[in-house]
Amino acid sequence: MLDQAQPKLSKWPFYMADALLVGAAYFIYFQSKLPMGPWQLFFIVVCVAGGACLGVLPFLLEYRMLVKLSEARALTTVMAQMQNLEGLTAHINNATGQWQGVQEQANTTATLASELARRMGAEVQAFTQFMERANDSERANLRLELEKARRSENDWLQVLVRVLDHVFALHQGALRSGQPGLIAQLGSFQNACRDAARRVGLAPIVASDSEPFDAQRHQLISDDAKPAKDALVAETVAAGYTFQGKLLRPVIVRLRDDLGGNGPGVDSLKPKADGKQSQLPLEQTADSISV
């Protein structure tokens, strides 16, 4: 690359000429009478325009020299690069030969990898089929055990609810008998039975007297009856239950205006003459409760 010095253009002659032209314009303006004639205005404009051009001209000339110098430097760089083109061509030919060798090795490696992948795919497919057969058998066994567990849970839950219903009926009968000793004994017995039921997640719900009727927690003896908005509970006919925090059966109640009705009362919870026990409807089955 050529080492050329940065060119410098002397600007003071242009500045001097610019000052002379501007001074001439001022002199014409100062010597002319107002209003000035067209020739005076023409010479003033020419002097000012010439001064402005002379002020810009040195910078334009310097810019053109810099552009030509830059082009010369770029041309020198191109010539130096063209001198190294032969060496670059040799390097390219060498790299091309090496790349062909690498490509051949890559093709061989790709062929081996494809064969290995095919074998691994066959092994994976065989193993997947084996696991699917094993999982199908295991799922069938687990499904059978789960169904057995749910049926067993439903059975003992039904039995426990019936037992608690009978205990509640006995306690209600003791309350109606008016015997304090019998009431205390059956009350203790009922509390013990409820405590035992709570250990497995079954909790009884009893409505208090004069409690406002709530369709979410209470249920009337007769399904056809429609309670008023301000209806109050007169007595609990059968306790409601929650199993593991979920409502199993609402509290079966009788309202104050239904005290003289003929709906089923506590006596319906007692064993019948044919030996069969009545079963009050449950809100949810054991299948919907079990997780």
C-alpha positions in Angstrom: 0.0 0.0 0.0 1.3 3.4 -0.9 2.0 5.8 2.0 0.7 9.1 0.8 0.6 12.2 3.0 -2.7 13.9 3.8 -3.1 16.7 1.3 -3.6 20.2 2.7 -5.1 23.1 0.7 -4.3 26.6 1.7 -7.6 28.4 2.3 -6.4 32.0 3.1 -6.4 33.2 -0.5 -10.1 32.2 -0.8 -10.9 33.8 2.5 -9.2 37.0 1.3 -11.1 37.1 -2.0 -14.3 36.4 -0.1 -13.6 39.4 2.2 -12.8 41.6 -0.8 -16.0 40.7 -2.6 -18.1 41.3 0.6 -16.2 44.6 1.2 -17.0 45.6 -2.4 -20.7 44.9 -1.9 -20.7 47.0 1.3 -18.8 49.8 -0.5 -21.4 49.8 -3.3 -24.2 49.9 -0.8 -22.5 52.7 1.2 -21.9 54.9 -1.9 -25.3 54.4 -3.5 -28.2 56.6 -2.9 -31.4 55.1 -1.6 -33.4 53.7 -3.2 -30.7 51.9 -5.1 -30.9 51.3 -8.8 -31.0 47.9 -10.5 -27.3 48.0 -11.4 -26.2 48.6 -7.8 -28.4 45.7 -6.6 -27.0 43.5 -9.4 -23.4 44.2 -8.4 -24.1 43.7 -4.7 -25.8 40.3 -5.3 -22.9 39.3 -7.6 -20.3 40.2 -5.0 -22.1 38.4 -2.1 -22.7 35.3 -4.2 -19.1 35.3 -5.4 -17.9 35.6 -1.8 -20.1 32.7 -0.7 -18.8 30.6 -3.5 -15.2 31.4 -2.7 -15.9 30.5 1.0 -17.2 27.1 0.0 -14.8 26.4 -2.9 -11.7 25.4 -0.8 -13.7 22.8 1.1 -15.0 21.3 -2.1 -11.6 21.1 -3.6 -10.2 19.5 -0.5 -13.1 16.9 -0.5 -12.4 16.0 -4.2 -8.7 15.5 -3.4 -9.6 13.2 -0.4 -11.9 11.2 -2.6 -9.3 10.7 -5.3 -6.7 9.8 -2.7 -9.2 7.2 -1.2 -9.8 5.7 -4.6 -6.0 5.5 -5.2 -5.6 3.7 -1.9 -8.4 1.3 -2.7 -6.9 0.5 -6.1 -3.6 -0.2 -4.4 -5.2 -2.6 -2.0 -7.0 -4.4 -4.8 -3.7 -4.8 -6.7 -2.0 -6.2 -3.6 -4.9 -8.7 -3.1 -4.8 -9.7 -6.7 -1.1 -10.5 -6.3 -2.0 -13.0 -3.5 -4.8 -14.5 -5.6 -2.6 -17.4 -6.8 -1.7 -18.4 -3.3 -5.4 -18.2 -2.3 -6.3 -20.5 -5.3 -3.8 -23.1 -4.1 -5.2 -23.0 -0.6 -8.7 -23.4 -2.1 -7.7 -26.4 -4.1 -6.1 -28.0 -1.0 -9.2 -27.3 1.1 -11.4 -28.8 -1.7 -9.4 -32.1 -1.6 -9.6 -32.3 2.1 -13.3 -31.6 2.0 -13.8 -34.4 -0.5 -12.1 -36.8 1.9 -14.1 -35.6 4.8 -17.3 -36.0 2.8 -16.5 -39.6 2.0 -15.9 -40.3 5.7 -19.1 -38.5 6.6 -21.1 -40.7 4.1 -19.6 -43.8 5.6 -20.4 -42.6 9.1 -24.0 -41.7 8.0 -24.5 -45.2 6.6 -23.3 -46.8 9.8 -25.5 -44.5 11.9 -28.5 -45.3 9.7 -28.0 -49.0 10.2 -27.5 -48.6 13.9 -30.7 -46.4 14.1 -32.7 -49.1 12.3 -31.5 -51.8 14.7 -32.2 -49.6 17.7 -35.7 -48.8 16.3 -36.5 -52.5 16.0 -35.3 -53.1 19.6 -37.3 -50.2 20.9 -40.4 -51.3 19.1 -40.1 -54.8 20.5 -39.5 -53.5 24.0 -42.5 -51.1 23.6 -44.8 -54.0 22.6 -43.6 -56.0 25.5 -44.2 -53.1 27.9 -47.7 -52.5 26.4 -48.7 -56.1 27.0 -47.3 -56.0 30.5 -49.1 -52.6 31.2 -52.4 -54.0 29.8 -52.2 -56.9 32.1 -51.2 -54.7 35.1 -54.0 -52.2 34.3 -56.6 -55.0 34.1 -55.5 -56.3 37.5 -55.5 -52.8 39.0 -58.9 -52.0 37.6 -60.3 -55.2 39.0 -58.8 -54.5 42.4 -60.1 -50.9 42.3 -63.6 -52.1 41.5 -63.5 -54.6 44.3 -62.3 -51.8 46.7 -65.0 -49.5 45.6 -67.7 -52.1 45.9 -66.4 -53.0 49.4 -66.3 -49.3 50.4 -69.8 -48.8 49.1 -71.0 -51.9 51.1 -69.5 -50.9 54.4 -70.5 -47.3 53.9 -74.1 -48.4 53.4 -74.0 -50.6 56.5 -72.4 -47.9 58.6 -75.0 -45.3 57.6 -77.8 -47.8 58.4 -76.3 -48.5 61.8 -76.0 -44.8 62.6 -79.6 -44.3 61.4 -80.9 -46.9 63.7 -78.9 -45.5 66.6 -80.3 -42.1 65.8 -83.8 -43.6 65.8 -83.2 -45.2 69.2 -82.0 -41.9 70.7 -85.0 -40.1 69.3 -87.3 -42.8 70.9 -85.5 -42.3 74.2 -86.0 -38.5 74.0 -89.7 -39.1 73.4 -89.9 -41.6 76.3 -88.8 -38.8 78.7 -86.7 -41.2 80.9 -83.4 -39.3 81.8 -81.4 -42.5 82.4 -82.3 -44.0 79.1 -81.7 -40.7 77.3 -78.2 -40.4 78.9 -77.2 -44.0 78.0 -78.4 -43.9 74.4 -76.9 -40.4 74.0 -73.5 -41.7 75.1 -73.9 -44.7 72.9 -74.8 -42.5 69.9 -71.8 -40.3 70.5 -69.5 -43.3 70.8 -70.8 -44.6 67.5 -70.4 -41.3 65.8 -66.8 -40.9 67.1 -66.0 -44.3 65.7 -67.5 -43.3 62.3 -65.5 -40.1 62.2 -62.3 -42.1 62.3 -63.1 -43.4 58.8 -64.2 -40.1 57.5 -68.0 -40.4 58.0 -69.4 -37.4 60.0 -73.1 -36.9 60.9 -75.0 -33.7 60.4 -78.0 -32.7 62.6 -80.2 -29.7 62.1 -81.1 -27.7 65.1 -84.6 -26.6 66.0 -85.9 -23.4 64.4 -83.0 -23.5 62.0 -83.8 -21.9 58.6 -84.4 -24.4 55.9 -81.5 -24.7 53.4 -82.0 -26.8 50.3 -78.3 -27.5 50.1 -78.1 -29.1 53.6 -81.7 -30.1 54.3 -84.2 -32.5 52.6 -87.9 -32.9 53.3 -89.6 -36.2 54.0 -91.8 -35.8 51.0 -90.1 -35.0 47.7 -93.3 -33.3 46.4 -93.4 -30.7 49.2 -92.1 -27.2 48.4 -91.1 -25.2 51.5 -91.5 -21.5 51.8 -88.6 -19.1 51.7 -88.8 -18.4 55.5 -89.5 -22.0 56.5 -88.0 -23.2 59.8 -86.9 -26.7 60.8 -89.2 -28.3 63.4 -87.2 -31.5 64.0 -84.6 -33.8 62.5 -86.1 -37.0 61.1 -82.8 -38.6 60.0 -79.2 -37.2 60.3 -77.3 -36.2 57.2 -73.7 -37.4 56.6 -70.5 -36.2 55.0 -67.8 -38.6 53.9 -64.3 -37.2 53.7 -65.6 -33.7 53.6 -68.1 -34.3 50.8 -71.9 -34.3 51.3 -73.1 -37.9 51.3 -76.8 -37.2 52.3 -78.6 -34.1 53.4 -80.4 -33.9 56.8 -83.9 -35.2 56.5 -86.2 -32.8 58.4 -89.8 -31.9 59.1 -90.8 -28.2 59.0 -92.8 -26.4 61.6 -95.9 -26.3 59.4 -95.6 -30.0 58.7 -95.7 -31.3 62.3 -99.1 -32.8 61.9 -98.4 -34.3 58.5 -98.5 -38.0 57.6 -95.0 -38.1 56.1 -92.5 -40.8 57.3 -91.0 -40.1 60.6 -88.5 -41.8 62.9 -90.4 -45.0 62.8 -89.5 -45.5 59.2 -85.9 -46.1 60.2 -86.8 -49.2 62.4 -86.5 -52.7 61.0 -89.6 -53.9 59.1 -91.6 -57.0 59.9 -90.1 -59.0 56.9 -86.6 -58.5 58.3 -85.5 -56.0 55.6 -84.1 -52.6 56.6 -85.2 -49.4 55.0 -82.5 -47.5 53.1 -82.5 -43.7 53.0 -81.2 -42.3 49.7 -77.6 -41.2 49.6 -76.6 -37.9 47.9 -73.4 -39.5 46.3 -72.3 -43.1 45.8 -69.0 -44.4 47.0 -67.7 -44.4 43.5 -68.0 -40.7 43.2 -66.4 -40.2 46.6 -63.4 -42.5 46.3 -60.4 -41.1 44.6 
